[in-house]
Amino acid sequence: MSTRAPALVLGLLLIVSFLGVGREPWTPDEPREAEISREMWLAPAVVPSLNDTAFIEKPPLYYWTVAAVFELAGGQSAAGARAVSAASGFLTLLLVFLWGRREFSQTVGLVAAIGLATSVQFMISTHWIVIDPLLMLFTTLAAWAGSELVQGRSRAGKLFAFYGALTLALWTKGLIGPVLIASGVLVLAAARRSLEPVWRVRPFLGVTVLVLMTGVIAALIYLDAGPVAVREWLWVNHVQRFVHPTYTGHDQPFYYYLSALPIALFPWWVPAVLVLRPSRWRFGPSSLRRSAWYEPRRYLAALSLGMLLLLSAASTKRGLYLLPVLPPLFLLLAAEAVDWWESRATAVRRSVAWWVQVLFVVALAVGPTAFALRYLHSADPVAIAALVAVGVMIGALVVLAYRGREATSLGALGVLAVGSVACLLVLVVHLAAPERNMTAFLRDLDRRMPPGEPVSLIGDVDESVNGIVPFVTGRRVVNTTVADLPVRQPMCVLVQNNEAGRTAPELPPPYERKGARTFGPERYMAFWCRGADPPTAAFLNGIVPPLQMAAATAD
């Protein structure tokens, strides 16, 4: 392999990581996280807030990080908030490459980084304004340091990195970060039938550090928002969210990840099937190279399995929560794939598994673009250009593989996967933005309102509208009803309906509907303004009559 290959691959992954970060926030999660970060930037605190109301679900580290980006950039923006996720994703890819190169080989590190970057869940989540990519970065750093420790490479620096990363994970999303890593270490101890892996990570030191850091967060929350906030953070958002999270909307059965994990791993299903073969875990002295890889493979398998078991035990489940599992799992898949590849170096083109994997990558490349063209019922130039680009890459891959250029074929498969993700990101932003971007609609509302007036909202209230309205307009959202309008007399009123098939309320005169949009299949929004008092006239009516009276008196 060329000595320049790692730099070229990582440079390409860096470009893809930040591709499309400039789009505006999309529901459901992005408006909430962006607005909480904006409020943290405007008024730094320990307890985050949403629409000027305390939001005590998560620790403050993620919001501090995004607020710092806003400060460096000179103001809030969706690109600044999303850059934290993109940077976390790329740094995770870099860490996976370095970890794979150290434990296995440079080829394994590159394959793991490319596979992770082009998997569906990683691709989506690291281009989204959410907390989990930052959590994934810290858990991956802790997992790497833990690998060094449990394999007997114990040094003070590795121990510091291990518990430092766990502390950062704790301050990012709570106790779930450290507990995920602990579950993997415990599964490894069970697999070895020995507590030696546990003792090598100095558990008593770890418990002391994590209890102390949890106490620091709790004390800061107490000083900022009182004892009720501490209880909500520790009890409601840790214990109750784990065992009975009916209020979150993400209550799923224990087998949820049996279907969510394959979706997250797509298109790299063939290495996953290879890893699951029982024969791969029968350790023997027949292969020195394989025996040298046995312990790191077992650690990665135990870590991945422990995390999945813990996530499955929790009642709250989302595909997004798989992010910390993916880096060690893709390292394991890459080690298996390279081992399989090198054992068939001269017969790849005759392997059914190879062509099945090519077919999956082609499906990732062609499927969304073809669906978009059919959905649009028109020759969209961006979609056609994406289809042509991936078509050229597919043709090159097939020719190379058929001619027996095995080494080049593997690189061509990686280029096709990365190129497909790049085209997909451009295409999704191009096609989905008109249906998901509320910014232009809300700016039109903002222009019609007098300065300083909050946005009065009638209808369904959710975290998305409480996030996107302040983020775009800088105005608070105030819940109101039709009956309150004669008393409050707001200049404009925003109406939202999130339930398909239900009619949104019509407002009485003097309000007239000035704009209406649907965003996705269920969200309907409209704004009404007083027809008898256009915004400019309404603003001047409070100033011009007194001036005219003063002039008449002076005369």
TIKESE-988216 format. One record per residue (C-alpha): residue number from 1; x, y, z. Coordinates in Angstrom, 2 decimals. Each point is the difference from the previous one (the first is absolute). Layout:
residues N
ZADO resi       x       y       z
ZADO  NUM       X       Y       Z
...
***
This chain:
residues 555
ZADO resi       x       y       z
ZADO    1    0.00    0.00    0.00
ZADO    2    1.25    3.47   -0.91
ZADO    3    1.40    2.06    2.84
ZADO    4   -2.21    2.86   -1.21
ZADO    5   -3.20   -2.07    0.18
ZADO    6   -0.84    0.84    3.66
ZADO    7    0.36    3.74   -0.57
ZADO    8   -2.10   -0.16   -3.17
ZADO    9   -2.73   -2.09    1.63
ZADO   10   -0.15    2.15    3.14
ZADO   11   -0.04    3.16   -2.11
ZADO   12   -2.95   -1.37   -1.97
ZADO   13   -1.81   -0.98    3.20
ZADO   14    0.62    3.49    1.40
ZADO   15   -1.72    1.53   -3.02
ZADO   16   -2.95   -2.38    0.24
ZADO   17   -0.30    0.59    3.76
ZADO   18   -0.68    3.71   -0.51
ZADO   19   -2.02   -0.33   -3.19
ZADO   20   -3.41    1.64    0.32
ZADO   21    0.44    1.43    3.50
ZADO   22   -1.33    3.40   -1.08
ZADO   23   -3.67   -0.96   -0.36
ZADO   24   -2.54    1.43    2.43
ZADO   25   -1.28   -2.04    2.99
ZADO   26   -2.44   -2.80   -0.78
ZADO   27   -2.50   -1.61    2.36
ZADO   28   -0.25   -1.90    2.24
ZADO   29    3.25    0.38    2.02
ZADO   30    2.02    2.75   -1.64
ZADO   31   -2.11    3.07    0.91
ZADO   32    0.00   -0.95    3.68
ZADO   33    3.75   -0.59    0.25
ZADO   34    0.85    3.08   -2.06
ZADO   35   -2.19    2.30    2.09
ZADO   36    1.22   -1.38    3.33
ZADO   37    3.54    0.69   -1.20
ZADO   38   -0.96    3.52   -1.09
ZADO   39   -1.49    0.76    3.41
ZADO   40    3.10   -1.44    1.66
ZADO   41    2.11    2.32   -2.16
ZADO   42   -2.12    3.05    0.90
ZADO   43   -0.16   -0.82    3.72
ZADO   44    2.65   -2.57    1.06
ZADO   45   -1.22   -2.26    2.80
ZADO   46    0.18   -3.55    1.31
ZADO   47   -3.63   -0.93   -0.57
ZADO   48   -0.94    0.31   -3.70
ZADO   49   -3.22    1.76   -0.99
ZADO   50   -2.44   -0.26   -2.90
ZADO   51   -2.27    2.94   -0.78
ZADO   52    1.22    1.58    3.27
ZADO   53   -1.14   -3.06    1.99
ZADO   54    2.41   -2.32    1.81
ZADO   55    0.78   -3.15   -2.00
ZADO   56    1.58   -2.41    2.47
ZADO   57    0.20   -3.16   -2.11
ZADO   58    3.72    0.17   -0.81
ZADO   59    3.24    1.33    1.54
ZADO   60    1.38    3.21   -1.47
ZADO   61    3.24   -1.04   -1.77
ZADO   62   -1.50   -0.40   -3.48
ZADO   63   -1.84    3.32    0.25
ZADO   64    3.13    1.71    1.32
ZADO   65    1.90   -1.35   -3.01
ZADO   66   -2.51    1.25   -2.56
ZADO   67   -0.28    3.34    1.83
ZADO   68    3.79    0.33   -0.23
ZADO   69   -0.23   -0.58   -3.77
ZADO   70   -2.65    2.73   -0.21
ZADO   71    2.27    2.34    1.92
ZADO   72    2.96   -0.72   -2.28
ZADO   73   -2.20    0.42   -3.09
ZADO   74   -1.48    3.28    1.24
ZADO   75   -3.58   -1.24    0.18
ZADO   76   -2.30   -3.00   -0.08
ZADO   77   -0.51   -2.05   -3.13
ZADO   78   -1.13   -3.47   -0.95
ZADO   79    3.39   -0.58   -1.64
ZADO   80    1.82    0.83    3.23
ZADO   81   -2.18   -2.36    2.04
ZADO   82    0.24   -2.78   -2.56
ZADO   83    3.78    0.41   -0.26
ZADO   84    0.32   -1.45    3.51
ZADO   85   -1.65   -3.23   -1.17
ZADO   86    2.07   -0.04   -3.21
ZADO   87    3.27    0.58    1.86
ZADO   88   -0.90   -2.67    2.57
ZADO   89   -0.70   -2.42   -2.84
ZADO   90    3.29    0.67   -1.77
ZADO   91    2.05   -0.19    3.20
ZADO   92   -1.67   -3.33    0.73
ZADO   93    0.97   -1.24   -3.47
ZADO   94    3.59    1.14    0.59
ZADO   95    0.07   -1.77    3.35
ZADO   96   -1.42   -3.19   -1.53
ZADO   97    2.68    0.07   -2.71
ZADO   98    2.82    0.47    2.54
ZADO   99   -1.44   -2.67    2.30
ZADO  100   -0.39   -2.47   -2.87
ZADO  101    3.50    0.67   -1.27
ZADO  102    1.49   -0.61    3.43
ZADO  103   -1.96   -3.15    0.87
ZADO  104   -0.16   -1.61   -3.46
ZADO  105    1.42    1.67   -3.10
ZADO  106   -0.23    3.19   -2.01
ZADO  107   -2.40   -1.69   -2.40
ZADO  108   -2.35   -0.92    2.85
ZADO  109    0.08    3.57    1.29
ZADO  110   -0.88    1.43   -3.42
ZADO  111   -2.73   -2.57   -0.65
ZADO  112   -1.52    0.65    3.44
ZADO  113    0.01    3.78   -0.51
ZADO  114   -1.55   -0.23   -3.47
ZADO  115   -2.58   -2.54    1.11
ZADO  116   -1.03    2.07    3.01
ZADO  117   -0.16    3.24   -1.99
ZADO  118   -2.26   -1.56   -2.64
ZADO  119   -2.37   -1.87    2.32
ZADO  120   -3.54    1.35    0.04
ZADO  121   -0.32    0.93    3.68
ZADO  122    3.41    1.65    0.24
ZADO  123   -0.53    1.93   -3.24
ZADO  124   -3.36    1.38    1.16
ZADO  125    0.84    0.72    3.63
ZADO  126    3.32    1.78   -0.55
ZADO  127   -1.76    2.40   -2.39
ZADO  128   -2.70    0.79    2.56
ZADO  129   -0.07    2.47    2.91
ZADO  130   -0.15   -2.52    2.86
ZADO  131    2.03   -0.88    3.08
ZADO  132    0.83   -3.61   -0.88
ZADO  133    2.93    0.55   -2.42
ZADO  134    1.92    1.80    2.76
ZADO  135   -0.87   -2.81    2.42
ZADO  136    1.23   -2.52   -2.60
ZADO  137    3.36    1.79   -0.25
ZADO  138    0.57   -0.20    3.77
ZADO  139   -1.16   -3.63    0.33
ZADO  140    2.26   -0.99   -2.91
ZADO  141    2.97    1.67    1.68
ZADO  142   -0.84   -1.81    3.24
ZADO  143   -0.41   -3.30   -1.88
ZADO  144    3.44    0.37   -1.61
ZADO  145    1.65    0.82    3.33
ZADO  146   -1.88   -2.89    1.62
ZADO  147    1.34   -2.35   -2.67
ZADO  148    3.53    1.01    0.88
ZADO  149   -0.68   -0.54    3.71
ZADO  150   -1.71   -3.40   -0.16
ZADO  151    2.74   -1.36   -2.26
ZADO  152    2.64    0.84    2.57
ZADO  153    1.40    3.17   -1.58
ZADO  154   -0.70    1.92    3.17
ZADO  155    1.49    3.45    0.29
ZADO  156   -1.04    3.05    1.94
ZADO  157   -0.76    1.84   -3.23
ZADO  158   -2.38   -2.74   -1.18
ZADO  159   -1.78   -0.03    3.35
ZADO  160   -0.34    3.78   -0.11
ZADO  161   -1.36   -0.16   -3.56
ZADO  162   -2.47   -2.73    1.00
ZADO  163   -1.54    1.80    2.94
ZADO  164    0.38    3.43   -1.57
ZADO  165   -2.03   -1.17   -3.01
ZADO  166   -2.61   -1.58    2.27
ZADO  167   -0.29    3.25    1.93
ZADO  168   -0.56    1.93   -3.23
ZADO  169   -2.63   -2.57   -1.04
ZADO  170   -1.66    0.44    3.40
ZADO  171   -0.10    3.77   -0.41
ZADO  172   -1.36   -0.38   -3.54
ZADO  173   -2.97   -2.34    0.47
ZADO  174    0.07   -1.25    3.56
ZADO  175    0.79   -3.39    1.48
ZADO  176   -0.82   -1.92   -3.17
ZADO  177    3.49    0.67   -1.42
ZADO  178    2.04   -1.57    2.83
ZADO  179   -2.54   -2.81    0.47
ZADO  180    0.23   -0.98   -3.67
ZADO  181    3.77   -0.52    0.28
ZADO  182   -0.36   -1.77    3.35
ZADO  183   -2.51   -2.44   -1.50
ZADO  184    2.53   -0.95   -2.71
ZADO  185    2.78   -0.60    2.54
ZADO  186   -2.33   -2.21    2.06
ZADO  187   -0.95   -2.08   -3.06
ZADO  188    3.71   -0.44   -0.77
ZADO  189    0.61   -1.19    3.56
ZADO  190   -2.85   -2.50   -0.41
ZADO  191    1.46   -1.21   -3.31
ZADO  192    3.42   -0.48    1.57
ZADO  193   -1.55   -1.47    3.18
ZADO  194    2.26    2.29    1.95
ZADO  195   -0.24    3.37    1.71
ZADO  196    3.45    0.96   -1.26
ZADO  197   -1.36    2.43   -2.65
ZADO  198   -1.98    1.77    2.71
ZADO  199    2.99    0.33    2.35
ZADO  200    2.18    1.36   -2.81
ZADO  201   -2.21    3.07   -0.41
ZADO  202    0.36    0.81    3.74
ZADO  203   -3.73   -0.16    0.83
ZADO  204    0.23    1.56    3.45
ZADO  205    1.82    3.00   -1.43
ZADO  206   -2.59    0.17   -2.77
ZADO  207   -2.97   -0.10    2.35
ZADO  208    1.57    2.73    2.12
ZADO  209    0.63    2.24   -3.01
ZADO  210   -3.46   -0.48   -1.52
ZADO  211   -1.83    0.45    3.31
ZADO  212    2.00    3.18    0.60
ZADO  213   -0.72    1.34   -3.51
ZADO  214   -3.70   -0.86    0.34
ZADO  215   -0.03    1.82    3.32
ZADO  216    1.59    3.05   -1.60
ZADO  217   -2.71    0.14   -2.67
ZADO  218   -2.73   -0.50    2.61
ZADO  219    1.46    2.76    2.18
ZADO  220    0.19    2.43   -2.90
ZADO  221   -3.58   -0.80   -1.02
ZADO  222   -1.08    0.51    3.61
ZADO  223    1.66    3.42    0.15
ZADO  224   -1.49    0.99   -3.35
ZADO  225   -3.55   -1.37    0.27
ZADO  226   -0.58   -1.55    3.44
ZADO  227   -0.68   -3.50    1.35
ZADO  228   -2.99   -0.70   -2.27
ZADO  229    2.27    0.32   -3.03
ZADO  230    2.53   -2.43    1.54
ZADO  231   -2.74   -2.57    0.56
ZADO  232   -1.29    0.41   -3.55
ZADO  233    3.47   -0.45   -1.45
ZADO  234    1.08   -2.98    2.13
ZADO  235   -3.30   -1.83    0.50
ZADO  236   -2.39    0.92   -2.80
ZADO  237    2.53    0.16   -2.83
ZADO  238    2.09   -2.97    1.06
ZADO  239   -2.00   -2.56    1.97
ZADO  240   -3.53    0.67   -1.26
ZADO  241    1.16    0.57   -3.56
ZADO  242    1.73   -3.39    0.14
ZADO  243   -2.83   -2.06    1.48
ZADO  244   -3.22    1.76   -1.00
ZADO  245    0.43    2.79   -2.56
ZADO  246   -3.59    0.29   -1.22
ZADO  247    0.29    3.79   -0.12
ZADO  248    2.91   -0.03   -2.46
ZADO  249   -1.82   -1.53   -2.94
ZADO  250    2.83   -2.53   -0.52
ZADO  251   -1.30   -2.93    2.03
ZADO  252    0.96   -3.13   -1.97
ZADO  253    0.07   -3.78    0.66
ZADO  254    3.23   -1.69    1.05
ZADO  255    0.54   -1.50   -3.50
ZADO  256   -0.09    3.42   -1.71
ZADO  257    3.70   -0.02   -0.93
ZADO  258   -0.30   -3.32   -1.83
ZADO  259   -1.46    2.03   -2.85
ZADO  260    1.59    3.40    0.76
ZADO  261    3.59   -1.31   -0.01
ZADO  262   -0.09   -1.46   -3.54
ZADO  263   -1.41    3.28   -1.26
ZADO  264    2.77    1.89    1.80
ZADO  265    2.70   -2.26   -1.51
ZADO  266   -1.28    0.11   -3.57
ZADO  267    1.56   -0.53   -2.55
ZADO  268    2.67   -2.03    1.82
ZADO  269   -2.04   -3.13    0.70
ZADO  270    2.44   -2.57   -1.40
ZADO  271    2.77    0.70    2.57
ZADO  272   -2.66   -0.14    2.73
ZADO  273   -1.06   -3.46   -1.17
ZADO  274    3.64   -1.11   -0.12
ZADO  275    0.56    1.14    3.58
ZADO  276   -3.00   -1.97    1.23
ZADO  277    1.38   -3.31   -1.27
ZADO  278    0.82   -2.23    3.04
ZADO  279    3.16   -1.26   -1.72
ZADO  280    1.57    3.46    0.24
ZADO  281    0.09   -0.24    3.80
ZADO  282    1.73   -3.37    0.29
ZADO  283    3.45    0.98    1.09
ZADO  284    2.85   -2.18   -1.19
ZADO  285    3.75    0.26   -0.71
ZADO  286   -0.33   -0.66   -3.75
ZADO  287    0.39    3.66   -0.92
ZADO  288    2.47    2.23    1.77
ZADO  289   -1.56    3.09   -1.53
ZADO  290   -3.48   -1.02    1.02
ZADO  291    1.11   -0.90    3.51
ZADO  292    1.63    3.42    0.30
ZADO  293   -3.35    1.54   -0.89
ZADO  294   -2.04   -2.19    2.32
ZADO  295    0.11    2.06    3.19
ZADO  296   -0.82    3.39   -1.59
ZADO  297   -2.80   -1.65   -1.98
ZADO  298   -1.41   -1.51    3.17
ZADO  299    0.17    3.37    1.77
ZADO  300   -1.83    1.73   -2.87
ZADO  301   -2.64   -2.74   -0.11
ZADO  302   -0.55    0.14    3.79
ZADO  303   -0.18    3.79   -0.05
ZADO  304   -2.54    0.03   -2.85
ZADO  305   -2.10   -2.74    1.57
ZADO  306    0.04    1.61    3.45
ZADO  307   -1.13    3.33   -1.41
ZADO  308   -2.80   -1.65   -1.99
ZADO  309   -1.22   -1.93    3.03
ZADO  310   -0.12    3.15    2.10
ZADO  311   -1.80    1.99   -2.70
ZADO  312   -2.47   -2.85   -0.45
ZADO  313   -0.71   -0.10    3.74
ZADO  314   -1.02    3.66   -0.04
ZADO  315   -3.61    0.77   -0.89
ZADO  316    1.04    3.08   -1.98
ZADO  317    1.38   -1.09   -3.37
ZADO  318    0.93    1.82   -3.19
ZADO  319    2.28   -0.82   -2.90
ZADO  320    1.93    3.15    0.94
ZADO  321    1.04   -1.62    3.29
ZADO  322    2.06   -2.58   -1.91
ZADO  323    2.71    2.55   -0.82
ZADO  324    2.38   -0.98    2.87
ZADO  325   -0.28   -3.65   -1.07
ZADO  326    0.95    0.59   -3.63
ZADO  327    3.76    0.89    0.27
ZADO  328    1.10   -3.17    1.85
ZADO  329   -2.42   -2.08   -2.04
ZADO  330    1.37    1.30   -3.31
ZADO  331    3.55   -0.68    1.15
ZADO  332   -1.06   -3.58    0.63
ZADO  333   -1.71   -0.19   -3.42
ZADO  334    3.06    1.48   -1.71
ZADO  335    2.37   -2.50    1.61
ZADO  336   -2.27   -2.82   -1.14
ZADO  337   -0.41    1.41   -3.51
ZADO  338    3.75    0.49   -0.54
ZADO  339    0.71   -3.47    1.37
ZADO  340   -2.55   -1.47   -2.42
ZADO  341    1.28    2.13   -2.90
ZADO  342    3.64   -0.99    0.43
ZADO  343   -0.90   -3.68    0.22
ZADO  344   -1.64    0.29   -3.45
ZADO  345    2.38    2.43   -1.63
ZADO  346    0.01   -1.86   -3.31
ZADO  347   -3.64   -1.09   -0.18
ZADO  348   -2.03    3.00    1.04
ZADO  349   -1.82    0.36   -3.31
ZADO  350   -1.29   -3.57    0.39
ZADO  351   -1.30    0.63    3.51
ZADO  352   -3.75    0.38    0.48
ZADO  353    0.57    1.97    3.21
ZADO  354    2.04    2.63   -1.85
ZADO  355   -2.64    0.60   -2.65
ZADO  356   -2.78    0.07    2.60
ZADO  357    1.88    2.72    1.88
ZADO  358    0.51    1.93   -3.25
ZADO  359   -3.74   -0.29   -0.61
ZADO  360   -0.77    1.51    3.42
ZADO  361    2.29    2.97   -0.64
ZADO  362   -1.56    0.48   -3.43
ZADO  363   -3.42    0.02    1.68
ZADO  364    1.21    2.77    2.31
ZADO  365    1.32    1.90   -3.01
ZADO  366   -2.89   -0.39   -2.41
ZADO  367   -3.10   -0.69    2.09
ZADO  368   -0.63    3.43    1.60
ZADO  369    0.80    1.85   -3.24
ZADO  370   -2.29   -2.18   -2.09
ZADO  371   -2.74    0.35    2.61
ZADO  372    0.41    3.77   -0.03
ZADO  373   -0.36    0.17   -3.78
ZADO  374   -3.12   -2.15    0.12
ZADO  375   -1.42    2.01    2.90
ZADO  376    0.59    3.30   -1.78
ZADO  377   -1.44   -1.24   -3.31
ZADO  378    2.42    2.35   -1.71
ZADO  379    3.58    0.12   -1.23
ZADO  380    1.57    1.75    2.97
ZADO  381    3.53    1.01   -1.11
ZADO  382    1.63   -0.61    3.40
ZADO  383   -1.48   -3.49    0.27
ZADO  384    1.04   -0.83   -3.58
ZADO  385    3.54    1.26    0.62
ZADO  386    0.23   -2.15    3.16
ZADO  387   -1.25   -3.03   -1.91
ZADO  388    2.57    0.53   -2.76
ZADO  389    2.84    0.40    2.53
ZADO  390   -0.79   -3.19    1.88
ZADO  391   -0.57   -1.80   -3.32
ZADO  392    3.56    0.80   -1.07
ZADO  393    1.39   -1.25    3.31
ZADO  394   -2.06   -3.20   -0.19
ZADO  395    1.25   -0.67   -3.53
ZADO  396    3.63    0.46    1.04
ZADO  397   -0.44   -2.34    2.97
ZADO  398   -1.60   -2.76   -2.07
ZADO  399    2.70    0.19   -2.70
ZADO  400    2.82   -0.13    2.56
ZADO  401   -1.50   -2.94    1.86
ZADO  402   -0.78   -1.95   -3.15
ZADO  403    3.56    0.43   -1.29
ZADO  404    1.42   -1.41    3.22
ZADO  405    1.38    3.27    1.38
ZADO  406   -0.86   -1.05    3.55
ZADO  407    2.11    2.53    1.88
ZADO  408   -1.29    2.87   -2.12
ZADO  409   -3.57   -1.32    0.25
ZADO  410   -0.02    0.39    3.78
ZADO  411    1.06    3.63   -0.31
ZADO  412   -2.60    0.55   -2.73
ZADO  413   -2.71   -1.40    2.30
ZADO  414    1.03    2.49    2.68
ZADO  415   -0.02    2.87   -2.51
ZADO  416   -3.46   -1.04   -1.17
ZADO  417   -1.30   -0.08    3.60
ZADO  418    1.46    3.42    0.88
ZADO  419   -1.10    1.50   -3.30
ZADO  420   -3.49   -1.39    0.49
ZADO  421   -0.26    1.61    3.43
ZADO  422    1.20    3.34   -1.42
ZADO  423   -2.57   -0.11   -2.80
ZADO  424   -2.69   -1.08    2.44
ZADO  425    0.71    2.87    2.39
ZADO  426   -0.15    2.56   -2.80
ZADO  427   -3.17   -1.55   -1.40
ZADO  428   -1.83   -0.23    3.33
ZADO  429    0.73    3.63    0.89
ZADO  430   -1.09    1.08   -3.47
ZADO  431   -3.27   -1.96    0.00
ZADO  432   -1.06    0.00    3.63
ZADO  433    0.79    3.59    0.97
ZADO  434   -3.21    1.48   -1.49
ZADO  435   -2.10   -2.39    2.12
ZADO  436    2.05    0.20    3.21
ZADO  437    1.36    3.55    0.08
ZADO  438   -2.22    2.33    2.05
ZADO  439    2.40    2.94   -0.05
ZADO  440   -1.45    1.97   -2.93
ZADO  441   -3.55   -0.49    1.28
ZADO  442    0.85    1.25    3.49
ZADO  443    2.03    2.94   -1.31
ZADO  444   -3.07    1.11   -1.95
ZADO  445   -1.96   -0.11    3.26
ZADO  446    2.77    1.88    1.81
ZADO  447   -0.02    2.84   -2.56
ZADO  448   -3.71    0.60    0.62
ZADO  449    0.34    0.36    3.78
ZADO  450    1.02    3.07    2.01
ZADO  451    3.35   -0.19    1.80
ZADO  452    0.04   -1.76    3.35
ZADO  453   -3.38   -1.72   -0.28
ZADO  454    0.07   -3.76    0.74
ZADO  455   -1.53   -2.49   -2.40
ZADO  456   -3.47   -1.03    1.17
ZADO  457   -0.63   -3.68   -0.76
ZADO  458   -3.36   -1.75   -0.26
ZADO  459   -0.18   -3.77   -0.37
ZADO  460    2.56   -2.74    0.56
ZADO  461    3.05    0.98    2.02
ZADO  462    3.16   -2.09   -0.27
ZADO  463    3.74    0.34    0.45
ZADO  464    0.52    0.56   -3.72
ZADO  465   -2.13    3.14   -0.19
ZADO  466    1.33    1.22    3.36
ZADO  467    3.46   -0.34   -1.54
ZADO  468   -0.32    1.12   -3.60
ZADO  469   -2.05    3.16    0.61
ZADO  470    2.46    1.60    2.46
ZADO  471    3.01   -1.22   -1.99
ZADO  472   -1.21    1.65   -3.22
ZADO  473   -1.81    3.07    1.33
ZADO  474    1.59    0.61    3.40
ZADO  475   -3.53    0.17    1.48
ZADO  476   -1.46   -2.10    2.81
ZADO  477   -2.97   -2.28   -0.64
ZADO  478   -3.07    0.73    2.14
ZADO  479   -2.86   -2.48    0.08
ZADO  480   -3.42    1.53   -0.45
ZADO  481   -3.57   -0.84   -1.06
ZADO  482   -2.58    1.50   -2.34
ZADO  483   -1.93    1.24    3.04
ZADO  484    3.04    1.97    1.21
ZADO  485    0.47    1.95   -3.23
ZADO  486   -2.42    2.90    0.78
ZADO  487    1.86    0.58    3.28
ZADO  488    3.61   -0.44   -1.13
ZADO  489   -0.48    1.34   -3.55
ZADO  490    3.30   -1.26   -1.46
ZADO  491    0.89    1.36   -3.41
ZADO  492    0.54   -3.51   -1.43
ZADO  493   -0.88   -3.50    1.16
ZADO  494    1.68   -3.28   -0.96
ZADO  495   -2.28   -3.05   -0.30
ZADO  496    1.45   -3.52    0.02
ZADO  497   -1.64   -3.38   -0.51
ZADO  498    2.10   -3.17    0.30
ZADO  499   -2.79   -2.53   -0.36
ZADO  500   -0.76   -1.26   -3.50
ZADO  501   -3.64    0.39   -1.01
ZADO  502   -0.90    2.51    2.69
ZADO  503   -1.15    3.47   -1.02
ZADO  504    2.02    2.95    1.24
ZADO  505   -2.01    2.79    1.63
ZADO  506   -1.12    3.00   -2.05
ZADO  507    0.49    3.34    1.74
ZADO  508   -2.79    2.62    0.15
ZADO  509    0.28    3.50   -1.48
ZADO  510    1.92    2.25    0.01
ZADO  511    2.60   -2.79   -0.50
ZADO  512    0.75   -1.10   -3.55
ZADO  513    2.10   -2.95   -1.04
ZADO  514    3.24    1.29   -1.55
ZADO  515    1.91   -3.23   -0.45
ZADO  516   -0.43   -3.78    0.34
ZADO  517    2.30   -2.97   -0.59
ZADO  518    0.23   -3.71    0.67
ZADO  519    3.33   -1.40    1.14
ZADO  520    0.12   -3.75   -0.43
ZADO  521   -3.09   -2.22    0.09
ZADO  522   -1.47    1.28    3.27
ZADO  523    1.23    3.48    0.93
ZADO  524   -2.22    2.86   -1.20
ZADO  525    0.83    3.60    0.87
ZADO  526   -1.79    3.25   -0.83
ZADO  527    0.34    3.55    1.23
ZADO  528   -2.77    2.55    0.25
ZADO  529    0.40    3.76    0.32
ZADO  530   -2.49    2.74    0.73
ZADO  531   -1.28    1.08   -3.40
ZADO  532   -1.24    3.40    1.16
ZADO  533    3.38    0.85    1.48
ZADO  534    2.86   -0.85   -2.36
ZADO  535    3.31   -0.27    1.85
ZADO  536    1.30    3.41   -1.05
ZADO  537   -3.28    1.75    0.77
ZADO  538   -0.35   -1.84    3.30
ZADO  539    3.45    1.10    0.99
ZADO  540   -0.60    3.63   -0.98
ZADO  541   -3.51    0.24    1.44
ZADO  542    1.49    0.23    3.46
ZADO  543    2.30    2.88   -1.02
ZADO  544   -1.62    2.16   -2.71
ZADO  545   -3.33    0.94    1.75
ZADO  546    1.76    1.35    3.12
ZADO  547    2.33    2.02   -2.23
ZADO  548   -2.94    1.45   -1.94
ZADO  549   -1.77    0.94    3.24
ZADO  550    3.14    1.67    1.31
ZADO  551    0.32    2.00   -3.22
ZADO  552   -3.66    1.11    0.16
ZADO  553    0.44    1.11    3.62
ZADO  554    3.10    1.97   -0.87
ZADO  555   -1.89    1.81   -2.78
***
